[in-house]
């Protein structure tokens, strides 16, 4: 890539400049034309009225494919009201069929107009047209039809129907597309030719400026920042106006109260906001400041507008701050590790495709995205600290550890453990004469002090408000849930291994007792207590948890919540001040007692929970490749990246390599902490994914360097094909 760019810049002949501009413009036009033809964007919009509150599920299938549990979108529904649902699909394959499960119980149901919007056309179905378009009815019957509305009755526990997508939605207008591609190619060629003219002018009349500009563009900060900014802009396409769901609702509530009331509170009120400490403060603080900076003065959008209204996409666009910072951090870390721009670009693109571009992280307000970004920068600071052996880098690492703890409370413990381990490895390593015993201890103390000072304001606030200084309230509930899960049966452990397992494992165990059979995760099935998702008992579990009735709950997940709600109601009835904090401390003590009663069972169960959360790489669709093969590629990448991270950590620990420990200790700490002390759903381990990919690219870079060195020692690079190998392997330079 450098050689090509250098050749382009050094050739002064005008004819060649025009030829290069033409070639570039043609490539841009052809790429645009191909991508627009491959692009199969589709939007499904529908309005549903249900008699009771129930989740709605939308499955989608591609051409010549069947429905898959991994290809489903879940939305909540109002109780006795109309609820609009908008689902967008972006990819390179035609979505040809939908299966819509509007509810999970018997009752009345109404469907308003259904709108299918492709990239080039739109189809609206309503009333009798909608009835004719639907097929494969199950547990549903039509009661009446008018011009706008289709009224139905759910007659069984599994009501659903199919909707076929017309092929015309994916047919592009070739004439308009060709004209647009030609115009874009001409603009790109003209821009390149202009740059060539400017470069030739500077090279001839201002050579010093030309050299500085060329160096900044090719080898400095300019190219990484431009690429990361472009990727961040591209990521905004995956941020939609879909509702904020799950735990992200709590982050949005706190952000709204920071914006409107200048306080951290989980109250949903426009008039008051009582201070709370239910979640970590940093992510909602960033969103609240973003709203303060960009919303017009005096504008106070309601929580409904922010969660599922006209301000929803606007508030989620704040995620681009973390996306850009995370991508720049990956590139910068790779430059420090390999001193090679191509390796930096490769790691940045992988991190973008499999994390920073994934809607699961950027189209919501979960804390995984900010955690991943801070984890990258904290690892960068630790690596620089160990390499430079300067107190300022240890201080920066301490500050970033504190910020990580304010983003995920688990890093309060992970940070201290990681810092202690790094100091011990540096003490025993003695690889650098400057790293004397007292110097290492002083650097560790600087990092610990800076971490403590970063956390001090928040912990002091909690001490003054609630009488305790912990970062967040939720630790007791999560630990109690994990201690309860230790007592699942061995049969349920098999379900834990299967539930989030890769397809490679599922194919291996197919037909054995290790594999799921129909009904295993439903009521009465052997793995029913593991099902925290949509099921025939999901709504009854949710209601029982909300009302504090653990005896009416099936799943482990809702039983823990129901028990906590029951005890919280009792404490509030007794007039106990700060009941949430009192309950959290009590549950934490009880959970620790349960773990200490059978510590070996807890340690043994950490293995299945590590497996349960490990397989969490998001799929990135690759054009023209079979979906099953894509699944295998993603799972293989997940395995290779995770294995590289864990192997690098273990090798660094036993070989006493402080730099390897600095690179791996924080993400490995995250994986082990969540496997050991939580139920470890796959979302928990995702902040480690960018650093997994960084370690994998570094391992590939070092392997290529080793192979090149071995070939060189054998004298094979002196042969003609050997010289060609040297020219074609720029990744191993430096």
N, C-alpha and C positions, 0 to 999 in steps of 0.2 A: 504494500500500500504506500509506504514512504517513497519507494523507488518510482512508482507510477506518478505520484504527486510531484516529485522532484523533476521528473522528465517533462511533465506538463508545464511546470513553471520555468524551466531553464531554456526551452526551445523558443527562440525569439522570432522565427519566421512567421510573417503575417498569414501566409496560406495555411500553415499548420495550426495557427491560432483559430482561424475560421473553421478548419476541419474538426478541431477538438470541440469547439462550441456546437457544431452540428451533431457530432457523435453524442455529446452529453445531452443535448436537447432531445435527440431521438431515443436515448435510453430512458429519459424521464417520461416522454410521451408513451413509450411502450409499457413501462412499469405502471403508469397511471391507468392505461387501458386494461392491462391484465388484472390489476387489483380491483378495479371497478367491476369487471366481469365476474371475478371470484367472490366479491363482497356480497353476502346474502343477508343483509340486515332485515329484520322483521320486528314489527311491534304489534302486540296483541292487547287490545283495550276492550274491557267488558265491565258491565255494572251488574252486581248481584245483590238480591235481597233474600235474606234467610230468616227463618222464624226464630232461631236461637243462635247464640254465638258459637261459631265453629270455624276451624281453619279450612282454607281453600287451597287445593293443590293443583298445579298445572304441570303435567308431564309433556315433554316434547320428544319427537322422534325424527331422525333424518331419513332421507330417501333410502329405502331398502333396509331400514333398521327397525328394531322393536323398542318398546318403552323400557326405560332403565331407571332404577331407583336413584342413580347418581345424576339423572337429568330431570330434576323436579324443582319447581319454585313453590314455596309455601307462603301464603298470605293469611292474615287474620281477617275475620269478618265481624261486623257490628251485630249487636243483638236487636233484631227487628228493625233494621234500617238498610238503606241502599248504600252499597260500598263500591266505589270505582276501583278497578285493578288494572294496572298497566305493566306489562312485562315486555322487555326488549331483549332481542337475541341478535348478537353480532358474531359473525363467523364466515366460513368459506364453504359451508354446506347448506343445502336447502332444508329448512324445517318444513316437513310435508304433512305432519299430523300432530294434533294436540289431543291429550286426554285430560279432561277437566273433572276433578273431584270437588264439587262445590260445598260439600258438608260431610260430616262423619256420623250422622244419625238421621232418624226419620223426622219428617217435618215438611213444612211448606217452603217453596223456593220460587223466586222469580228471576228471569234473565232479561236485562235490557239490551239495547243494541250492542252487537259485537263488531268491532272494527279491526280489520287486518291491514296494516300499513307496511308495504314493502319499500324498497329504495326508489321505485319508479312509478308505483301505482298504489291504489287503495281500494278495499272492498268493505262495504258495510252491510251487515246482516241484521235484520230485525223482524220480529213477529213471525209470520208464517214462513218467510224466507229462511229465517234462522232455524225453525223447526225442521225444514227440509234439508238444511246443511248438516245438521247433527246426526250422528249415527252411533251404533254400538251402545244403545241405552242399557243401563244396568241399575236395577232398584229405583227406577224413575218412571213416572207416567205424566203425560201432559193433561192438565185440567182445563186450561183455556188459553186462547191466543187472541191478542188484539194487534193493532198496527205496530206498536212499539214494544210490547212486553209478551214474553212467553212464561206462563205460569205452570209450575210443575209440583209434584208431590213425591217426596222421597219415601219409598215403601220398604226399604231395607237398610242394613248397616253400612253398605258400600255403594252409595249412589255415584254414578259417573257417566260421562258420555264422551264421544270423540268428535273432533272437528277437523275436516280435511282442509289444508291450505291450498288455494288455487295456484297452479304453476305460473300463471300470468304475472304474479307479484314479483317474480325473479327474472323476468325477461327485460334486459336493458334496451333502451332506444339507441341502436348502434350509430345512427347518423349524429345525434347530439353528443354521444360519448366520444366519437372520433374527432369531432370539432373541438371539444373541450380538451382532449389529449393533445391535439396539434397546437392549440393555443398555449397550453401549459409548457409543452416542449419548446416552443419558440421563445417564451419568456425566460425559461431556464437557460437556453443557449445564448440569448442576448445578455443575460446577467453574467454568464461566464465570460463572454467575449469582453464585456466592460471591465471585469476584474483583470483579465489578461492585459488589456490596454493600460490600466492603472498600474499593474505590476511592472510592465515594461517601462513605463515612464519613470517610476520610482527607481528601478534598477539602473536606469541610464543616468538620471540627474540627481537622485538622492540615494545612493547605494547603502549608506548607513541606516537610513529609515527602512529601506527595503529588507535588509538583513534582520533588523529587529522585529519588523512586522511578521516576516516569514517564520522566524524562530518562535514568536509568541503564538502564531497560529498552529504550527506543526508540533511544537514540543512544550508549550506552556499551558496556561489555564484556559485560554480562549476556546480551544476545541472541546475539552471536556465540559465546560460550562454550557456551550452552545448545544452540544449533543444532549446533555441532561435536561436542559430547558426544553428542547424539542420533544424529548420523550415525555416530559411532564405534561406538556401541552397535549400530546397524543393520548395520554392517560385520561385526560378530562372527558374523552368520549365515553368512557366506561362509568362516569358518574351521572346518575339519572335522577329523576324526581320520584323514584320509588320510596315507600315509607321507611323510616328508621325503625328497626325492629330489635327485639331481644334486649340484652344488657345495654346496647347502645342508646336506648331510650333514656336510661339513667344519666349517661354522660351528656345527652342533649338537654335534659332538665337542668343539670348543674350549670351547663354553659349558658342557658337562657337566664338563669338567676344571676350568674356573674355579669352578664350583659345588662340586665334590667335592675337588679337589686345590689350589685357589687358584693355578693356573698356566695359562699359555697353551700348550696342547699339543694335537697332533692324534692322540695315541696313544689307541687304543681298549682301555684296560685299567682294571680296577677297582682295581689294586694300585699302579700307578706312572704317572707322566706326565712324559715328558722334554720340556723346553721346546722349542718350535718357533716358526717365524715364517712359516708357510705361507700364512696369510691375515691380513687386516687385523683389528685387535683390537677396535674399538669395538662393532660389532653383537653378537659373541658375549659381550662383557663385559656389555652391557645384559641379554642373556638370562640369563647366569649370575647376575647380581645379582637379577634377577627371580625366579629359582628360589630363591636364598638367602632372599629376603624372604617368599615365599609358600608354599614347601614346608614342612611340619612339621619341626621339629628332629629330626635323627637319621635322616631318611628319605633313602635314597640309591637312587633309581630307576636301573635298568640302562639302558644306551644303547638297547637294543631297545625298552624301554617308552617312551622319549622319541621314538625315531624312528618306530615303527610299533606303538604299544601304547596302554595306557590313559592315558598322560600326554602323548600327541602333541598333542592339541588344546589341552591346558593350556599347553604350552610355546609353541605358536604364538599363543596369545592375547596374548603379550607384544608382538606387532606393533601392538596397539591403542594403545600408548604413542606410536609413531611416527605412526599415523593421526591421532590427536587433535592432536598437535603440528603436523603438516603442514597440516591443515585450518585451524587457528587462524592459522598463518603466512600462508596464502594470503589469508584474509580481512583480516588486518592489513596485509599488503602492498598489497592492493587499496584499502583505505581511504586509505593514504598516497599512492597513485598517483592516485586519482580523487576522494577526499573524498565518496564516495557509497556508502551502505549497500547499495543494490540491486545495484550493480556488484560489490561485495564478495560478496554472496550468490550472484550468478550465477556468478562465477569459482569460488567454493567448491563449488557444486553440480557444476559441470563437472569440476573436479579430482577430486571424490569419485566421480562416475559413471565416469570414464574412467581413473582411477588408483587412488585410495585404497579403492575398493570392489571392485577386480578380484581374483578369487581367485589369479591368477598371481603377485601381489605380496604379498598378505596371508595366503595359505594355504600359505606356505612360510617358509623362513628365508634366502632370498637377501638380498643387501645393497642391492638397488635401492630398497626402501622406506625404510630409514634414510637412504640417500644423497639421495633426493628431498626428505625432510623437512629435512635439514641444508642442502641446496642452496637451499631456499626461505628459510630463516632467514639464511643467509649473504648471499643477494641482498638481503634486507630490510635487513641491517646495512650493506651497501655503499651502498644507495640512501639510507639515513638519513645515512650518513657524508658523502656527496657533497652532500646537501641541507643538512644542519646545519653541516657543516664543523667538527666537533668531534672531538677526539682520542679520546674514549671510544668513539665509534661505529666509528672505524677500528680501535681495539683489539678491540672485539667482533667485527668482521669478520675480523680476523686469527685470533682464537681459533676461530671457526667454520670458517675455512679449514683450520686444523690438525685440527679434528675431522673434517672431510670427508676429509682425507688419511688419517686413521686408520680411515675407513670404506671408502674406495676409494683405493688407493695412487696412482692416476692423478692425483688432485687435488694431490699434492705438486708436480707439474709444472704442472698447470692453474692452481693457485693463484698460484704465482710469476709465471707468464706473464700472468695476468689482472691481478694487482696492478701489474705493470710497465706494462701497456697503459693501465690506468686512470690511473696517475700521469702518463704521457706526455700523454694527452688533457687532463687537468686543467692541465698545464703550458702546453700550446698554446692551450687554450680561452680562459682569462682572462675568463670571464664574470662572475666574482665578485671584487670588489676585495680581499676577505679572503683569497682563495686566491693569495697571493704565491708566488713560486718556492720560497722556503725553507720556507714553511708547508706547501706540497704535499709537498715532499721529507720534511719531518718527519712528516707524517701517514702517508706511505707507509712510512717507517722504523718507526713505531709498529705498523702492521699487520703488517709483516714480522717484527718482533721478537716480537709476540704469537703469530704463527703458529709461529715457531721454538720459543718456550718451550712451546707446547702439544705439539709433536712431540718435544721433547727427552727426556722420561722414557722413551718407547718406544724411541727411537733409541739412547739410552744403554744401555738393557737389551739391545738387539740387539748393540751393540758389545761389551759385557761377555760376553755368552753365546756369540756366534758370530764375533766379530772383524770385523764390518762393521755399518753403521748404517742400512741401507735399511729402508723401512717393511715391505715384503713380499718373499717369495722368488719369486713366480710371474712376474715381469716378463720374465725371460729366455726362458722357455718360450713365452709369448704373443708376444713380439717375434720369436722364431725362426719360429714358425708363420706370422706375417704376412709375414716376408721370403720364406718358401717359397711362399706363395700368390701373390707377385708374379710367379712363373714359370709360373702356369697359362696354358693356351693361350687364344687369342682366342675359340675356340669355347666354352671353359669360362667365359669372362667373360660370355657371353650367358646361360649357366645361372645365374651369380651374380646377374645382373640379374633373371632370371625367378623364382628360388627363393622370395624373400620379397616379390614384387611385389604391388601391389594389383590387384583385379579389373579396374579401369579399364584398366590396362596390358595385362593378359592378354587382354581382349577386343580391344584394339587390335592386338595382334600375333598373334592366333589365325590358324592356318593358314600362318604364315611360319616361317622357321628360328629366329626369336627365341622361339618358343613350344615348350613341352615336348611330346614325343610319348611314347606308352607305352614304358616301359623305359629312358628317358633317364637316370634317376637310379638304375637298378638295375645289377647286375654286367654289364659289357660295354657299357653305355650311354655316350653321349658326355659325360654330366655325372655319372658314377658317383663321381668323386673328391670332389664337392661334398656328397654325401649323408652327413651325420653322424647321421641319425635311423634309425628302424627300417627294415631292408632285409633282403634275403636274405643279405647278408654282414655284417650288424651284429654278430652274435654272434662270428663268426670274427675280425672286426676288434678287438672288445673283448678277446678272449682273447689275440690277438697283442700288443696294446698292454700288457696286464697282464704278459705274459711277456717283454716287451722284444724283440720280433721284428718290426722295421719292414718286412722283405721280405714278410711275410704279410699286410700291411694294404692295403686299397684306398683308403679315404677320406683326405683331407688331415688331418682332425681326429685320427684315431687314429694316423696315421703319425707326427705330431709327438710324441704321447704315447709311442708305442712307441720312438722314437729316444731320447727323454729317459730312459725306463726302462732301456734297454740301457746307456746311458752311466752312469746312476746305479748300476746293478748292478756295472759294472766298477770304478767308484771305490770302492764299498764293499768289493769283493773285494781291492783294493789297500790297504785300511785307511786311506783318506784321511779325516781328521777333518772333520766338518761337510760331508759329501759333497753334500747338497742345495744348500747355499749356493755351494760351489765350482762345481757344475754350472750353477747359475743365472747366475753371473757369466760363465762361459765361453760359454754360449749367447747371452748378451746381446752379448758382444764379436763373436761370429761373425755374429749377425744384423745388427749395425751394419755389419760389413764387407760383407755381401751387399747391404745397402741402398746403401752408398756406391759399390759397383761399378756400379750402374745406378740412380742417383737419379731420373732422369726417369720410368722405368717405375714406381717406387714412388709418385711424385706422381700419375701418370696413374691408377694403380690405386686411389687414394684416393677418386676419384669414384664408381666402382661400389660400393665398400665403404660410402660414405656413403649411397648409395641403398639398399643391402642392409639397413642398420640403421634407416633413416628410417621405414619403414612398419610401425609397431609399436603404434599405438593399439589398446587392447582394445575389443572390441565391448560395447556396452550394449544389451540388448534393449528395444525400444520396443513397447509393446502395440499390436496391431491394425495394424501396418505390415509390409508384405511384407519377408521376409528379404533379398532382393536389394537392395531400396531401402535397408534399414538398412546394408548393406555399403557402398553408395555414400555414404551420409551420413557414416559413420565415416571412410572414406577421404578424403572432402572436408574434414572437420574436421581430420584429420591434416595434409593439405596446407595448409589455411589457417593453422593454428596454427604449423606449422613455417616456412612462408613469412613469417608475421608476425614471428616471432622473428629469423630471419636478416635480414629487411629492416630491422627496427629496429636491429640491431647494425651493419649496413653504413651506414645513414643516420647513426647516432650517431658512427661512426668518421670519416666524411668531413665531417660537419657539426660535428665536435668538440663533441658533447653529452655531458658527463660523466655526467649522470643516465641517459641511455639506455644508455651503456656499463655503468654499474653494474647496471642491470636485466638486461642480456643477456649480459655477458661470461662468466659462469660456465657457464650452460647451453650457450652456443655453443662454449665451450672444451671441454666434455664431448663434444659431437657431433663436433667436428673431431679431437680427440685419438683417439677410438676409431676413426674412419674412417682416420686416418693411421697408427696404430701397432698396431692389432689386427685380428682377423677380423670384428669388429663384427656379431655376431649381434643381432637386434632387441632383445633384453633389455637390452643395454648402453645404449641411448639412452633408455630409459623414464624414468629419473629427471628428465629435462628436460621431460617432458610437462606437469606442473602449471604450470611457468613458461611453456611455450608457450601454454597456455590463458589464463594471466594476461595475457600480451602481446596475445593476440587480443581479449580482452574490453576491455582498455584501448584498443586500436585502434578497436573498435566504439563505445566510449564517446566517444572524441574525434571520430569521424566524425559521430555524432549531434549532438554539440555544434557542430561546424562547420556541419552542415546547418541546425540551428536558427538559428545566427547568420546564415547567408546568407538564409534565409527572412525573418528579422526585418529585415535591411537592406533587403529589397525591399518592406517594409511589408505583407507578406501576413498577419502574425500579428494585425493589427488587425481582419481580417475575422472573422465568427463562426466559420467552420471553423478559422481560424488560432488563435483562443482555445482551441478544443477541442483542437487539436494541442499547445498549450502545456500544457494540463492532463493530456494523456495521455502526455507524455514526461518523466516524473520522472527518468529515467536521466541526463539531461544537466544536472541542477541542480548548482551548485557547480563 
